[in-house]
């Protein structure tokens, strides 16, 4: 991923889409080895939000 020939193109893509190199590296570490079928399941699953607690008793 970090070969010398790919770095200028990577920096251009990051600049074009408005995110930094570190964000891209974090994304690759999180989703880099993911299979396509798992990514589709992850996208279809609803996001569960924790209940909001009111601690003003």
N, C-alpha and C positions, 0 to 999 in steps of 0.2 A: 504494500500500500504506500509506503514512504520511499519509493525509489526516486532517484534524482530526476529522471525524465518526467515523472508524474507530478512533481511538486508545483511547477509553474501552472500547469493546467488545473490542478486542485485549487490553488490560490485564486485563479481567475473565476472558477465556478463558485467558490465561496463568496467572492466579491459580487458576482453577478446576482446571486440569489439572496444576498444580504445576511449572511451569517459568518462567524469567524472560524478559523482553523480548529480551535479548541472545541467548538460546538460540533464540528464534523467528526473530530476524533472521539468525542463522547458518544455520538450517535453510532459510530462504527463499533465501538466497544460494547454498546448495548444491543444493537441489532445486526451486527456484522455476520454472525454465524447462523442467523435465523433462517429456517426453511420458509419457502413461500407459502405453503399451506398453513403454517403456524401464524404467519403474519396476517393472512386473511381471517383466521379465527380470532386473532387479537383485535383486529379492526371491527369485526362484527359484534364482539362481546360488549355489552353495555358497561359504561363506566359507573362504578358504585361510589357514591359520595358518602362520607361519614355523616351521621346525624349531627346537627349543630346543637351544642349545649348552651344553655343560658345559665351562667353562674352568678347571676345577679339576684341572689336570694335574700 
